[in-house]
Amino acid sequence: MTWNRIAALLLSWILFVPLAAGQGTKPELWVWQHCYLSSENALASSKKFVDQAQKDGYTGVALWDSGFSFLSQFFWSFRNEDRLKDLTHYIVSKHMKVMVLAAPFGYSNDALEANPNLAESERIVGAEFRVDRSGRRLDFINSFPGLKNSGFENGKAAWFGTGDSAIGLSTTVAHSGKDSGVIVNARGNARFRQRIALKPWRQYHLQLFYKAKDFKGAPMLEVLDASNYKKVLVLAYLSHDATHGWTEADFAFDSGDTTQADFYFGIWGGSSGTLWFDDVQLKETALALVTRRPGTPLKVYDPNHPSTVYRERKDYDYIADPHMTDTRTPFTDSYHAPPTVKLPRKTSLRPGQVVAMDFYAAFPIPGAYGMSMCMTAPGTRKWLERNAEALGKLAPKGASVLLGYDEIRQMNSCASCRAKHMTAGQLLAWSVGQSLSIYGSKLPGSPFFAWNDMFDPYQNAVDNYYHVEGSLAGSWKGLPASVSILNWDLGHLKKSLTWFSGADPRQPVAHHQVIAGYYDSGNGAQDAQNELAAAHGIPGIDGLMYTSWGNNYSQMESYAEGVRKNWSSYEASVKKEKKRAGVRTLWLASAGSIVLVAGVLVFVKRRRN
């Protein structure tokens, strides 16, 4: 056979080798079910829901139940655990998949009922106290001089620099004194603002009073680092009725490394009716929700001679916030009166003496007052091990496991976390590895899932995410390919799905994904169509999940029909993209082979000559 013939055959194989045809599949259809199985009626209702989901064509049920975090806790009835086990096995008996919850690091309040002090906590450095005249108590020293014109009694001084047109001064309505700030029928932003000086790493208490008449809108307040508005020290919405009397709002925050901040309150985006504000106060405080555990040390010392450290239970009584010791539900507010520090009779401290204190405190996110568990506390690992043991006994064999790394708003702040010398992203990646090891050992063969948001640069894997210290970039490196993604980044869905498909060189690991869609929009079929359209051409989408936070399942059947109607179009788009990619790869390979063959022919001819 001549070299020309060999070259011709090689080229024909390169150019015309057929592409493998894809096989059609049916989508996984999950539904997110809210349940709390504390009664037989609740269990019967959940089973009825499963029956309806099966009828609508759903293939799996993801259970959102506090009982998963209460497993093996002394206050949780064995009967409740039996009901949860009954329901998971009932789902499997219906030839459906079941997904159970584990490692609840994002929404940790249920888990923290076992021990509130496992909450991730932020440091306070150098808060000062003075020994009272009797020598039996430490009185806190408030270093903040006070807000300017806090009661609006000095007219439009201090608060009116935003230039927002709907803010004004009321001289007829007041909580105290004669005047108050007022917002009437705002067409856009209507915000009061004042710049404040803060001491870094101190705890502050923010208080204001507000009143409404025929009001409709979303009043809120925020404290932002003046040099970087992405650093949010506190953001809170004010709950209200259309008409109500003077209502008090209280919030605590950690100043972090901020020394200058802008304090805003009012309306963003417009409102109707009338809203008044008065007696706006800011003070430094200390010890509200103080955390006591390894990793959150407390120290009292001489501020002029920091090496002089005083002894707990010798120079001062043990310090604890009753909200962290005498209740199973400590995180129901952002601020309350802090505990009093008492001194024993034989203390070495003397009346009038000033001492400094370093400590750690929990800072719940206003609204739901959500808290996250510390990722490095020894107590957290023990909790995870107990929970995994109990979950392994409860869940059906092969049950899917959803790791609760979702909207983690406190991270990488306590001493034990910072001692690892990791970025927030590295710490999160490390924690995922720990959880996979712990739960994987007790649930062998179970598929693992994770929400996308904390590993998604288009969502929460960013800098300055709530109270997380440092950047969350790189968190995705902790997710092995075996972990499937529940993707709810509907605002950037195509980018996010592409990210987890492995197509972006910054994140080359290809994950299977389920789009967690719908979210109470009111049009299930349209949402399913839109979500699958965003997924066009992106491989690895196994299905979709009907996700309702408001317990609204009226669109469940419509959503399922929308998925089935549009699934073949999605699959066709993936095949088309694979063919395009295959042709591109083929032509590149062909071009390289042609060059190679040409080189061989030239070499042979030269040898013959």
C-alpha positions in Angstrom: 0.0 0.0 0.0 1.4 3.4 -1.0 1.9 6.3 1.4 -0.6 8.3 -0.6 -3.3 5.6 -0.1 -2.5 5.4 3.7 -2.9 9.2 4.0 -6.2 9.1 2.1 -7.7 6.4 4.4 -6.5 8.3 7.5 -8.1 11.5 6.4 -11.4 9.8 5.5 -11.5 8.2 9.0 -10.7 11.6 10.7 -13.3 13.6 8.7 -16.2 11.2 8.6 -16.2 9.3 11.9 -19.8 9.4 13.2 -20.8 11.3 16.4 -22.4 9.2 19.1 -26.2 9.8 19.4 -27.6 10.8 22.7 -30.3 8.8 24.4 -33.6 10.5 25.5 -34.3 10.5 29.3 -37.1 11.4 31.6 -36.5 14.4 33.9 -36.3 14.0 37.6 -39.2 15.9 39.2 -38.6 16.8 42.8 -41.0 18.7 45.1 -39.9 20.6 48.2 -42.3 19.7 51.1 -42.6 21.6 54.3 -43.5 19.3 57.2 -43.3 19.2 61.0 -44.3 15.7 62.1 -45.3 16.4 65.7 -48.7 14.7 65.4 -50.5 11.9 63.7 -52.6 14.4 61.8 -49.4 16.0 60.4 -48.1 12.6 59.3 -51.4 11.8 57.6 -51.4 15.2 55.8 -47.8 14.6 54.6 -48.7 11.2 53.2 -51.7 12.7 51.4 -49.3 15.3 49.9 -47.0 12.6 48.7 -49.9 10.8 47.0 -50.8 14.0 45.2 -47.2 14.6 44.1 -47.0 11.1 42.7 -50.3 11.6 40.9 -48.8 14.8 39.3 -45.8 12.9 38.1 -43.2 13.8 40.6 -40.4 11.4 41.1 -38.9 12.6 44.4 -39.8 14.5 47.6 -37.2 16.7 49.4 -38.3 17.0 53.0 -37.9 20.3 55.0 -38.5 19.3 58.6 -37.0 20.7 61.8 -37.1 17.1 63.0 -33.9 16.3 61.1 -32.0 18.8 63.3 -33.8 17.5 66.5 -32.8 13.9 66.0 -31.6 12.4 69.3 -32.2 15.6 71.2 -33.6 15.2 74.7 -36.5 17.5 74.0 -37.7 15.7 70.8 -40.1 12.8 71.2 -39.1 9.4 69.9 -42.6 9.3 68.4 -41.8 12.3 66.3 -38.7 10.5 65.0 -40.8 7.4 64.2 -43.2 9.6 62.2 -40.3 11.0 60.2 -39.0 7.5 59.5 -42.5 6.4 58.6 -42.9 9.2 56.0 -39.5 8.7 54.4 -40.2 5.0 53.9 -43.7 5.8 52.7 -42.2 7.9 49.9 -39.9 5.1 48.9 -42.9 2.7 48.9 -44.5 4.9 46.3 -41.5 4.3 44.0 -40.3 7.9 44.6 -36.9 9.2 45.8 -36.6 10.9 49.1 -34.2 13.6 50.1 -33.3 14.2 53.8 -31.5 17.2 55.4 -28.1 17.1 57.0 -25.3 19.5 58.2 -27.6 22.5 58.7 -25.0 25.3 58.6 -27.0 28.0 57.0 -30.3 27.8 58.9 -28.9 26.5 62.1 -31.4 27.8 64.7 -33.0 24.3 65.1 -29.7 22.6 65.6 -28.6 25.4 68.0 -31.4 24.6 70.3 -29.2 21.8 71.6 -26.5 24.3 72.5 -26.8 28.0 71.5 -23.2 28.6 72.2 -22.2 26.6 69.1 -23.3 29.7 67.1 -20.7 31.4 65.0 -19.7 34.5 66.9 -17.9 37.8 66.2 -15.2 39.3 68.4 -15.5 42.4 70.6 -12.2 43.9 71.6 -11.5 46.4 74.4 -15.0 47.1 75.7 -14.6 49.1 78.9 -16.3 48.7 82.3 -15.9 50.6 85.6 -16.2 49.0 89.0 -19.2 50.6 90.8 -18.9 52.4 94.2 -19.9 49.3 96.1 -17.1 47.2 94.5 -19.7 44.5 93.7 -20.5 45.2 90.0 -19.0 46.2 86.7 -20.8 49.1 84.9 -20.4 49.4 81.2 -18.8 52.6 79.8 -20.6 53.8 76.6 -18.0 55.5 74.4 -20.4 56.7 71.8 -21.3 60.4 72.3 -24.8 60.1 70.8 -26.5 60.9 67.5 -27.0 64.5 66.5 -30.6 65.7 66.7 -31.8 62.2 67.8 -35.3 63.5 68.6 -35.7 65.9 65.7 -36.1 68.8 68.1 -33.4 70.8 66.3 -35.4 71.1 63.0 -33.7 69.6 59.9 -30.3 69.4 61.4 -28.1 66.3 60.8 -30.7 63.9 59.1 -31.7 65.6 55.8 -28.5 65.3 53.7 -29.9 62.7 51.3 -31.9 65.3 49.4 -34.8 62.8 49.2 -37.9 64.9 48.5 -40.5 63.0 50.6 -38.7 63.3 54.0 -39.8 66.1 56.3 -40.3 67.4 59.8 -43.5 66.9 61.7 -44.3 69.5 64.4 -47.6 67.9 65.4 -46.7 64.2 66.0 -43.9 63.0 68.3 -42.9 60.1 70.5 -41.3 62.5 72.9 -40.8 66.3 72.7 -42.6 68.1 70.0 -41.1 67.0 66.6 -40.4 63.9 64.6 -39.2 62.9 61.2 -41.9 62.1 58.7 -42.3 60.4 55.3 -45.5 61.1 53.3 -46.4 59.4 50.0 -42.9 58.8 48.8 -42.6 58.5 45.0 -39.0 57.1 45.3 -36.4 56.9 48.0 -37.2 58.7 51.3 -34.2 58.2 53.6 -32.8 60.0 56.6 -29.1 59.7 57.0 -26.3 60.6 59.4 -22.6 59.8 59.3 -21.3 58.2 62.6 -17.8 57.5 64.1 -17.4 54.0 65.5 -14.7 52.2 67.4 -13.6 49.1 65.6 -14.7 45.7 67.0 -17.3 47.0 69.4 -20.9 46.0 70.0 -23.5 48.7 69.4 -27.2 49.0 70.2 -29.5 50.9 67.7 -32.9 51.9 68.8 -35.7 53.9 67.2 -39.5 54.5 67.4 -41.8 54.6 64.4 -45.5 55.1 63.8 -47.7 54.6 60.7 -51.0 55.8 59.3 -52.6 54.3 56.2 -49.1 53.2 55.3 -48.0 50.8 52.6 -44.3 50.2 51.9 -41.2 48.5 53.2 -39.4 50.7 55.8 -35.9 49.6 56.7 -32.6 50.8 58.2 -29.0 50.0 57.4 -25.6 50.9 58.7 -22.9 50.8 56.0 -19.2 51.3 56.1 -18.7 54.8 54.7 -15.7 53.8 52.6 -17.3 50.6 51.2 -21.1 50.3 51.0 -20.7 46.6 50.3 -19.8 46.2 53.9 -23.2 46.1 55.6 -23.0 46.2 59.4 -26.7 45.9 59.9 -29.7 45.7 57.6 -33.2 45.4 59.0 -36.8 45.7 57.8 -39.3 47.2 60.2 -42.4 45.2 60.6 -45.6 47.2 60.6 -49.3 47.4 60.1 -51.0 49.9 57.9 -51.9 52.0 60.9 -50.2 51.5 64.3 -49.0 53.6 67.3 -45.4 54.2 68.3 -43.4 51.0 68.0 -39.9 50.3 69.4 -37.2 48.6 67.3 -33.9 47.5 68.7 -30.9 46.0 66.9 -27.3 45.1 67.8 -24.3 45.0 65.5 -20.6 44.6 65.5 -18.6 47.5 64.1 -15.9 45.1 62.7 -13.0 47.1 61.3 -15.2 50.1 60.4 -14.4 53.5 61.9 -16.8 55.7 59.8 -20.3 54.5 58.9 -23.4 55.9 57.3 -26.7 55.2 59.1 -29.8 55.3 57.0 -33.5 54.7 57.8 -36.6 55.2 55.8 -38.0 54.0 52.5 -36.3 52.7 49.4 -38.4 52.6 46.2 -41.5 54.5 47.3 -44.5 54.2 49.6 -48.0 55.6 50.3 -49.4 56.9 53.5 -47.5 58.4 56.4 -44.6 57.1 58.5 -43.1 58.9 61.5 -39.7 58.3 63.2 -38.5 59.7 66.5 -36.0 59.2 69.4 -33.4 57.5 67.3 -30.6 56.4 69.6 -27.2 54.7 69.1 -25.1 53.5 72.0 -22.2 51.2 72.6 -23.1 48.1 74.5 -21.6 44.8 75.6 -22.4 41.2 76.4 -25.8 40.8 74.6 -25.8 37.2 73.4 -22.2 36.6 74.7 -21.0 33.2 73.5 -19.1 30.9 75.9 -17.3 27.9 74.4 -13.9 26.8 73.3 -13.1 29.2 70.4 -14.9 32.2 72.0 -12.6 33.1 74.9 -13.5 35.9 77.3 -10.8 38.0 78.9 -10.9 40.9 81.5 -7.7 42.9 81.8 -6.2 46.3 82.7 -6.4 48.5 79.5 -3.2 50.3 80.5 -1.3 47.1 81.2 -2.9 44.4 79.0 -0.7 41.7 80.5 -2.6 42.1 83.8 -5.5 39.7 83.3 -8.2 39.1 85.9 -9.6 35.7 86.8 -13.2 34.6 86.2 -14.9 33.3 89.4 -12.1 34.9 91.4 -12.1 38.6 90.4 -15.5 38.5 88.7 -18.4 36.0 88.6 -19.0 33.8 85.6 -20.4 35.8 82.7 -23.3 34.4 80.6 -26.4 35.8 78.9 -29.5 34.0 80.2 -30.8 34.0 76.7 -28.0 31.6 75.8 -28.4 29.3 78.8 -32.0 29.3 80.1 -33.9 28.9 76.8 -33.9 26.5 73.8 -34.8 29.4 71.5 -32.3 32.1 72.2 -32.2 33.8 68.8 -35.6 35.6 68.8 -34.2 39.2 68.8 -31.2 41.1 67.8 -30.8 43.0 71.1 -32.0 42.7 74.7 -30.6 44.1 78.0 -27.2 42.5 78.5 -26.3 40.6 81.7 -24.9 42.3 84.7 -21.3 41.4 85.6 -21.1 40.9 89.4 -18.0 40.8 91.5 -17.3 38.4 94.5 -16.4 39.8 97.9 -12.7 38.9 97.6 -12.2 40.4 94.2 -8.9 42.2 93.6 -10.8 44.9 91.6 -11.4 48.2 93.4 -14.2 50.8 93.2 -13.7 53.2 90.3 -11.2 51.0 88.5 -11.6 50.7 84.7 -11.1 47.3 83.1 -11.3 46.2 79.5 -13.0 43.1 78.1 -12.6 41.0 75.0 -15.4 38.6 74.2 -17.4 37.0 71.4 -21.1 37.5 70.7 -23.7 36.1 68.4 -25.4 38.6 66.0 -28.6 37.1 64.5 -29.8 38.5 61.2 -32.8 40.7 61.8 -36.1 39.4 60.5 -36.0 35.6 61.0 -33.0 36.1 63.4 -31.1 33.4 61.6 -27.9 32.0 63.0 -25.2 29.7 61.6 -23.3 27.1 63.5 -19.6 27.4 63.9 -17.7 25.1 61.5 -14.7 24.4 63.7 -16.0 24.1 67.3 -15.4 20.6 68.7 -19.0 20.7 69.9 -20.2 21.1 66.3 -18.4 18.0 65.1 -19.9 16.0 67.9 -23.3 17.3 67.0 -22.8 16.3 63.4 -21.6 12.8 64.4 -24.7 12.3 66.5 -26.9 13.6 63.9 -25.4 11.4 61.2 -25.7 8.4 63.4 -29.4 9.1 64.0 -30.0 9.9 60.3 -28.4 6.7 59.2 -30.8 4.7 61.3 -33.8 6.7 60.1 -33.4 7.2 56.4 -34.2 4.5 53.8 -31.2 2.9 52.2 -29.9 5.0 49.3 -31.9 8.1 50.4 -30.5 11.4 48.9 -28.9 13.7 51.4 -29.0 17.5 51.1 -26.2 19.3 52.9 -27.5 22.5 54.5 -24.8 24.9 53.3 -27.3 27.6 52.3 -27.3 31.4 53.0 -24.6 31.1 55.7 -24.5 34.6 57.0 -22.0 34.2 59.9 -18.7 32.5 59.2 -14.9 32.7 59.8 -15.1 35.0 62.8 -14.5 33.1 66.1 -11.1 32.3 67.4 -11.2 28.6 66.5 -12.2 29.5 62.9 -9.5 32.3 62.5 -6.9 29.9 64.0 -7.1 27.8 60.8 -5.7 30.8 58.9 -8.1 30.2 55.9 -10.1 32.5 53.8 -13.9 32.1 54.2 -14.0 30.2 50.9 -11.3 27.8 52.0 -13.0 27.3 55.4 -16.3 26.5 53.7 -14.6 24.0 51.3 -12.9 22.3 54.3 -16.2 22.1 56.1 -17.9 20.4 53.2 -15.2 17.8 53.2 -15.7 17.2 56.9 -19.5 16.8 56.5 -19.2 14.4 53.5 -16.9 12.2 55.5 -19.1 12.2 58.6 -22.4 11.6 56.9 -21.0 9.4 54.1 -19.7 6.9 56.7 -23.3 6.6 58.2 -25.2 6.7 54.9 -23.1 4.7 52.5 -24.3 4.7 48.9 -26.4 7.8 49.4 -26.3 10.5 46.7 -25.3 13.9 48.2 -26.7 17.3 47.1 -25.8 20.9 48.0 -27.5 24.2 47.3 -25.6 26.3 44.8 -25.6 29.7 46.5 -22.6 29.5 48.8 -20.4 28.1 46.0 -21.8 30.4 43.3 -19.8 33.5 42.3 -23.0 34.9 40.8 -24.8 34.6 44.1 -23.2 34.3 47.6 -19.6 33.2 47.0 -18.4 36.8 47.0 -16.8 39.3 49.3 -18.6 40.9 52.2 -21.5 38.5 52.3 -23.5 39.6 55.5 -21.3 38.8 58.5 -18.9 36.4 56.8 -15.3 37.6 57.4 -13.3 37.6 54.2 -14.0 36.4 50.7 -16.0 33.2 49.9 -14.2 32.9 46.5 -12.9 29.4 46.0 -15.6 27.7 48.2 -16.6 25.7 45.1 -13.3 23.8 45.3 -14.7 21.8 48.2 -17.4 20.2 46.1 -16.4 16.9 44.5 -18.1 15.9 41.2 -20.1 13.3 43.1 -22.2 16.1 44.8 -25.2 17.2 42.7 -26.3 20.9 42.8 -29.7 22.2 43.7 -29.6 25.4 41.7 -31.9 28.2 42.8 -29.9 31.2 41.3 -32.9 32.1 39.1 -31.6 35.6 38.6 -28.5 34.4 36.8 -29.6 30.9 36.0 -27.8 30.4 32.7 -24.5 31.7 34.1 -24.9 29.6 37.3 -25.8 26.4 35.5 -22.8 26.9 33.2 -20.6 27.5 36.2 -21.5 24.2 37.8 -21.4 22.3 34.5 -17.6 22.6 34.5 -17.5 24.7 31.3 -15.8 27.7 33.1 -12.1 27.1 33.5 -12.3 28.7 37.0 -14.5 25.8 38.1 -13.8 22.8 35.8 -15.6 20.2 37.9 -18.8 19.0 36.1 -21.7 18.5 38.5 -25.1 17.0 37.9 -27.7 19.7 38.6 -31.4 20.0 39.5 -33.0 23.4 39.0 -34.8 24.4 42.2 -37.4 26.6 40.5 -40.8 28.2 40.8 -40.6 30.1 44.1 -44.3 31.1 44.4 -44.5 33.2 41.2 -48.1 32.0 40.5 -47.4 30.5 37.0 -45.8 27.0 37.3 -46.0 26.1 33.6 -44.3 29.4 32.5 -41.6 29.1 35.1 -40.8 25.6 34.0 -40.5 26.8 30.4 -38.3 29.8 31.3 -36.0 27.7 33.6 -35.5 25.0 31.0 -34.9 27.7 28.3 -32.1 29.1 30.5 -30.6 25.6 30.6 -30.5 25.1 26.8 -27.2 23.7 25.7 -25.9 23.1 29.2 -25.3 19.4 29.9 -25.9 17.6 33.2 -29.3 18.9 34.2 -31.1 15.9 35.7 -34.4 17.6 36.4 -36.3 20.4 38.3 -37.7 20.9 41.7 -41.0 22.7 42.6 -39.8 24.9 45.4 -42.3 26.9 47.5 -41.3 28.9 50.6 -44.9 30.0 51.2 -46.4 26.4 51.3 -48.2 27.2 48.1 -48.6 24.0 46.0 -51.4 25.2 43.8 -49.1 25.3 40.7 -47.5 21.9 41.4 -49.3 20.0 38.6 -48.9 22.9 36.2 -45.1 23.1 36.9 -44.7 19.3 36.3 -46.6 19.6 33.0 -44.4 22.5 32.0 -41.3 20.5 32.7 -42.5 17.5 30.7 -43.6 19.6 27.8 -40.2 21.4 27.5 -37.8 18.6 28.4 -37.4 17.3 24.9 -36.5 20.7 23.7 -33.8 21.0 26.4 -32.4 17.5 25.5 -32.3 18.5 21.9 -30.4 21.6 22.7 -27.8 19.6 24.6 -27.3 17.2 21.7 -27.0 20.1 19.3 -24.4 21.7 21.5 -22.5 18.4 21.8 -22.5 18.0 18.0 -21.2 21.6 17.6 -18.5 20.9 20.2 -17.7 17.6 18.5 -17.4 19.2 15.1 -15.1 21.8 16.5 -13.0 19.2 18.2 -13.1 17.0 15.1 -11.9 19.8 12.8 -9.1 20.7 15.2 -8.1 17.1 15.4 -8.4 16.8 11.6 -6.2 19.9 11.0 -3.6 18.5 13.3 -3.7 15.1 11.6 -3.5 16.6 8.2 -0.3 18.5 9.2 1.0 15.3 10.7 0.3 13.2 7.6 1.7 15.9 5.3 4.9 15.9 7.4 5.1 12.1 7.1 4.7 12.2 3.4 7.3 14.9 3.0 9.7 12.8 5.1 9.1 9.7 3.1 9.6 11.4 -0.2 12.8 12.9 1.0 14.0 9.4 2.1 13.1 8.0 -1.3 15.0 10.7 -3.1 
